[in-house]
Amino acid sequence: MKVLVTGGAGFIGSHVVDRLVEKGHEVVVVDDLSTGRKENINPQAKFYHMDITSPKLEEVFQAEKPDFVNHHAAQMDVRKSIEDPLFDARVNILGTICLLECCCANKVGRIIFASSGGAICGEPRHLPVDERHPVSPISPYGLSKYTAEKYLRLYNLSHGLEYVALRYGNVYGPRQDPFGEAGVIAIFIGKMLRGKRPTIYGTGEQIRDYVYVGDVVEVNILAMEVQDGVTVNIGTGKGTSVNELFKILKERLGSNLDPIYAPPRMGELDSIFLEVSLAREKLGWSAQTDLVSGLDKTIDFFKERMGQAT
Ligand SMILES: NC(=O)c1ccc[n+]([C@@H]2O[C@H](COP(=O)([O-])OP(=O)(O)OC[C@H]3O[C@@H](n4cnc5c(N)ncnc54)[C@H](O)[C@@H]3O)[C@@H](O)[C@H]2O)c1
C-alpha cells in the first residue's frame, strides 16, 4: 500500500512512518517542518516539504496516488490557538478540508485522523470520558479538532470517503519536543536533565491519560485494516496527576530538584482520562506500555540526544 502521512516529520507522525516502512508500505511524507524535524523523517520515505493548505498539495496527490492518508499535521499548541485562533483554524480546519478534497479527487480509500480526546470534550462531566461524552471545547484547538472530525463525517456521507478518527490522550515518548509548549513529559525530562526546575501550572493535581507513542503507532496500523470507520478514544484508561508524574520522573532520573508552582494556564482542562473499551472492541487495541517503562524509554532517548549534542 502507498500511505501519505501528513506531519510525518513530527513526533507521532514520524513514528507512524517508521512502522509503515517497517511493514513494507510505500510512504510519502508531507510536512512544512514548522514544528517537525527533517532528521525525524525515515530515509525510505519520499518527502515533500509543503504546507497542507498549499494549492500544490493536489499535485502531490496526482503524482503519488496514495491508497491511504494518515493525517497528523496540525497546529497542536493549545496556548497558540488562544493567541491566534485564525492560524489554528487555517491549519487544522482548512488544512483538513484541503486534504479531504485531494482524497476525494484522487480516490484515496481511507483517511486516518489524529484527533484529541481531551481538547474536544472540554471540562469532563464524568470520568472516564467516553466517545459519547458531550462536546464542549474550551480552546480554539479543541474546536478545530472537533470541526475536522465533523468534516470527516461529512465527506464520508457525501463522498463515501472512509475514515478513522483516533482521539488521543496525552501522547509521550522519544522525539517529543521538550522545547515546545505541549508535552509535559518531554518538557519535564528536558529541564531536569539540564538541572533546571520544571514549572507545574496550578496545583499539580490535574489528571491526564498518558499513552506511550509506540502504542499509538500500533493503533494507526490497525486502523488501516478495520472494516467500518470509527471515532475512538486512544489512551490507557488510567489517570495520573502532574504531581505523581513529577514524582516518578524525579525518582527515575535520580534528581533532587523540586518543581516551581505557577498559576494555572487558560484553555487547559482540570482533569481528564479516557474510557478506552471501544478501541478494544472495534480495533482490537489496548495500550501495552505501562507508564514507568514508557518513561524509562523516553528518558533514555533524551539522555542519548543530549549526549550527542555535547
Ligand atoms: N502529542 C499529543 O499528546 C497529541 C494529543 C492529541 C492529538 N494529537 C495530534 O497528533 C498530531 C501529531 O501531534 P505531535 O504531538 O506529533 O505534534 P508535532 O508538532 O510533533 O507534529 C505535527 C507535525 O505537523 C507538521 N505541520 C504543522 N503544520 C503543518 C502544515 N500546515 N502543513 C504541513 N505540515 C504541518 C509539523 O511540522 C510537525 O511535523 C497532531 O494532529 C495533534 O493535534 C497529539
PDBQT file of the ligand as one rigid body, heavy atoms in Angstrom, charges set to zero:
ROOT
HETATM    1  N1  LIG A 401       1.008  14.779  21.278  1.00  0.00    +0.000 N 
HETATM    2  C1  LIG A 401      -0.184  14.595  21.815  1.00  0.00    +0.000 C 
HETATM    3  O1  LIG A 401      -0.309  14.317  23.010  1.00  0.00    +0.000 OA
HETATM    4  C2  LIG A 401      -1.429  14.678  20.980  1.00  0.00    +0.000 A 
HETATM    5  C3  LIG A 401      -2.680  14.517  21.610  1.00  0.00    +0.000 A 
HETATM    6  C4  LIG A 401      -3.839  14.604  20.840  1.00  0.00    +0.000 A 
HETATM    7  C5  LIG A 401      -3.735  14.805  19.469  1.00  0.00    +0.000 A 
HETATM    8  N2  LIG A 401      -2.511  14.981  18.889  1.00  0.00    +0.000 N 
HETATM    9  C6  LIG A 401      -2.458  15.222  17.449  1.00  0.00    +0.000 C 
HETATM   10  O2  LIG A 401      -1.487  14.377  16.864  1.00  0.00    +0.000 OA
HETATM   11  C7  LIG A 401      -0.885  15.040  15.749  1.00  0.00    +0.000 C 
HETATM   12  C8  LIG A 401       0.619  15.000  15.864  1.00  0.00    +0.000 C 
HETATM   13  O3  LIG A 401       0.997  15.665  17.054  1.00  0.00    +0.000 OA
HETATM   14  P1  LIG A 401       2.508  15.667  17.556  1.00  0.00    +0.000 P 
HETATM   15  O4  LIG A 401       2.476  15.642  19.031  1.00  0.00    +0.000 OA
HETATM   16  O5  LIG A 401       3.302  14.649  16.825  1.00  0.00    +0.000 OA
HETATM   17  O6  LIG A 401       2.951  17.140  17.138  1.00  0.00    +0.000 OA
HETATM   18  P2  LIG A 401       4.145  17.642  16.210  1.00  0.00    +0.000 P 
HETATM   19  O7  LIG A 401       4.080  19.147  16.292  1.00  0.00    +0.000 OA
HETATM   20  O8  LIG A 401       5.416  16.964  16.555  1.00  0.00    +0.000 OA
HETATM   21  O9  LIG A 401       3.690  17.146  14.780  1.00  0.00    +0.000 OA
HETATM   22  C9  LIG A 401       2.938  17.911  13.889  1.00  0.00    +0.000 C 
HETATM   23  C10 LIG A 401       3.647  17.880  12.554  1.00  0.00    +0.000 C 
HETATM   24  O10 LIG A 401       2.836  18.573  11.586  1.00  0.00    +0.000 OA
HETATM   25  C11 LIG A 401       3.672  19.459  10.844  1.00  0.00    +0.000 C 
HETATM   26  N3  LIG A 401       2.803  20.566  10.409  1.00  0.00    +0.000 N 
HETATM   27  C12 LIG A 401       2.228  21.525  11.175  1.00  0.00    +0.000 A 
HETATM   28  N4  LIG A 401       1.503  22.350  10.401  1.00  0.00    +0.000 NA
HETATM   29  C13 LIG A 401       1.624  21.910   9.133  1.00  0.00    +0.000 A 
HETATM   30  C14 LIG A 401       1.107  22.341   7.887  1.00  0.00    +0.000 A 
HETATM   31  N5  LIG A 401       0.310  23.432   7.794  1.00  0.00    +0.000 N 
HETATM   32  N6  LIG A 401       1.428  21.646   6.762  1.00  0.00    +0.000 NA
HETATM   33  C15 LIG A 401       2.241  20.551   6.840  1.00  0.00    +0.000 A 
HETATM   34  N7  LIG A 401       2.763  20.102   7.998  1.00  0.00    +0.000 NA
HETATM   35  C16 LIG A 401       2.454  20.769   9.114  1.00  0.00    +0.000 A 
HETATM   36  C17 LIG A 401       4.760  19.904  11.810  1.00  0.00    +0.000 C 
HETATM   37  O11 LIG A 401       5.923  20.371  11.152  1.00  0.00    +0.000 OA
HETATM   38  C18 LIG A 401       5.005  18.600  12.559  1.00  0.00    +0.000 C 
HETATM   39  O12 LIG A 401       5.970  17.810  11.896  1.00  0.00    +0.000 OA
HETATM   40  C19 LIG A 401      -1.490  16.432  15.712  1.00  0.00    +0.000 C 
HETATM   41  O13 LIG A 401      -2.558  16.438  14.793  1.00  0.00    +0.000 OA
HETATM   42  C20 LIG A 401      -2.025  16.635  17.108  1.00  0.00    +0.000 C 
HETATM   43  O14 LIG A 401      -3.113  17.539  17.136  1.00  0.00    +0.000 OA
HETATM   44  C21 LIG A 401      -1.366  14.927  19.612  1.00  0.00    +0.000 A 
ENDROOT
TORSDOF 0
